[in-house]
């Protein structure tokens, strides 16, 4: 599993994330976005965020030092998943990227994933999974982790103000 940290030297939360990963024995690549414009662009592309730290674990993205989410991803709770990199819709709404203040904002969709096959795209906001509300990126991870592998579930997402429902087999 590949782990990448996007950080700056002056960010205390970046130091905490790197110290935490190191303490768990997790090898990671560190990209200083204050000195590497291409890394800064990549961070923005995968997360929709300009703030650091951003941690990419496999195809999942964690914004900030969210230890419970990092634990879940590092402990394998996310399994194969949907194949999306998400951020909190509330954070994206604060930046004017979306109008929705609740849900999981899709920053990237892996090309060969179940989400891509179902038509979910970057910019969509996932608002429910298996009939349960998705309030944030972390809540989506928790809900996905609860679904038995191979089970079909309904996913509701919003694109350009319109609601869509699809069924995914996780």
C-alpha positions in Angstrom: 0.0 0.0 0.0 1.5 3.3 -1.1 1.3 6.2 1.4 2.0 9.8 0.3 2.0 12.9 2.5 1.6 16.4 1.1 2.9 18.9 3.6 4.8 22.1 4.3 7.8 22.6 6.7 5.9 25.1 8.8 2.7 23.1 9.4 2.5 21.6 12.9 -0.2 19.1 11.8 2.0 17.9 9.0 4.7 17.1 11.5 2.2 15.2 13.7 1.0 13.2 10.7 4.5 12.2 9.7 5.5 11.4 13.3 2.4 9.3 13.7 3.0 7.4 10.5 6.7 6.9 11.4 5.6 5.7 14.9 3.4 3.0 13.3 6.3 2.0 11.0 4.5 3.1 7.9 6.8 4.0 5.0 5.6 7.1 3.2 6.7 9.6 0.5 6.7 13.2 1.7 6.1 16.0 -0.8 6.7 19.6 0.3 4.1 21.5 -1.6 5.6 24.8 -0.7 8.6 24.0 -2.9 7.2 21.6 -5.4 4.4 23.1 -7.6 3.7 19.8 -9.4 3.1 18.2 -6.0 0.8 21.0 -5.0 -1.2 20.5 -8.2 -1.4 16.8 -7.6 -2.6 17.4 -4.0 -5.3 19.7 -5.3 -6.3 17.3 -8.0 -6.7 14.3 -5.6 -8.3 16.1 -2.7 -9.8 19.4 -3.9 -7.8 21.0 -1.0 -5.1 23.6 -0.9 -4.5 23.2 2.8 -2.1 20.6 4.3 -1.6 18.0 5.5 -3.2 15.7 2.9 -2.4 12.0 3.1 -3.1 9.6 0.3 -3.3 5.9 1.4 -3.8 3.8 -1.7 -6.7 5.4 -3.5 -8.1 7.1 -0.3 -7.4 10.7 0.7 -7.4 12.0 4.3 -7.3 15.8 4.8 -5.8 17.0 8.0 -4.6 14.8 10.9 -7.7 12.6 11.2 -6.2 9.9 13.3 -9.4 7.6 13.4 -9.6 7.7 9.7 -5.9 7.1 9.3 -6.2 4.1 11.7 -9.1 2.7 9.7 -7.3 2.9 6.4 -4.0 1.7 7.7 -5.7 -1.2 9.5 -7.3 -2.2 6.3 -10.9 -1.4 7.3 -11.6 0.2 3.9 -10.9 -3.0 1.9 -11.1 -2.5 -1.8 -13.9 0.1 -1.4 -15.6 2.1 -4.0 -12.5 3.4 -5.7 -13.1 7.1 -4.9 -10.9 9.7 -3.1 -13.2 11.9 -1.0 -13.1 14.9 1.2 -15.8 16.4 3.5 -18.4 18.2 1.5 -18.6 20.8 4.3 -14.9 21.7 3.7 -15.6 22.0 0.0 -18.7 24.1 0.6 -16.6 26.5 2.7 -14.3 26.9 -0.3 -17.2 27.5 -2.6 -16.7 24.3 -4.6 -20.1 22.8 -3.7 -23.4 24.0 -2.3 -23.8 20.9 -0.1 -22.7 21.2 3.5 -23.0 17.4 4.2 -21.7 14.4 2.4 -18.5 13.1 0.9 -17.2 15.2 -2.0 -15.6 13.0 -4.7 -12.2 14.4 -5.7 -11.2 11.5 -7.9 -12.5 8.2 -9.2 -10.2 5.3 -10.0 -10.8 4.4 -13.7 -11.4 0.7 -13.1 -13.5 1.0 -9.9 -17.1 0.1 -9.1 -17.8 3.8 -8.7 -16.5 4.6 -12.2 -18.6 1.8 -13.7 -21.7 3.1 -12.0 -21.1 6.6 -13.4 -19.9 8.4 -10.3 -17.5 11.2 -11.2 -15.2 13.8 -9.7 -17.3 16.7 -8.3 -20.2 14.5 -7.2 -21.2 14.5 -3.6 -22.2 11.1 -2.1 -25.1 11.7 0.4 -26.2 8.1 1.3 -25.0 4.6 1.1 -27.2 1.6 1.8 -30.0 3.9 3.0 -27.7 5.5 5.6 -26.8 9.2 5.4 -23.3 10.1 4.5 -22.3 13.2 6.5 -18.6 13.3 5.8 -15.7 11.5 4.1 -15.1 9.6 7.4 -18.7 8.5 7.6 -18.6 7.1 4.1 -15.5 5.1 5.0 -17.3 3.7 8.1 -20.3 2.8 6.1 -18.3 1.1 3.3 -16.3 -0.9 5.9 -19.6 -2.3 7.3 -20.8 -3.7 4.0 -19.9 -7.3 3.5 -17.7 -7.9 0.5 -19.7 -8.7 -2.6 -22.9 -7.1 -1.3 -24.8 -4.8 -3.6 -25.8 -1.4 -2.0 -27.6 1.7 -3.1 -25.7 4.9 -3.4 -27.3 8.3 -3.7 -25.2 11.2 -4.9 -25.7 14.8 -6.1 -24.4 16.2 -9.3 -25.1 19.8 -10.4 -28.1 19.9 -8.0 -29.7 16.7 -9.3 -29.9 13.5 -7.2 -29.0 10.2 -8.7 -29.3 6.6 -7.3 -27.1 3.8 -8.4 -26.4 0.3 -7.1 -22.8 -0.8 -6.5 -21.4 -4.2 -5.6 -18.8 -3.7 -3.0 
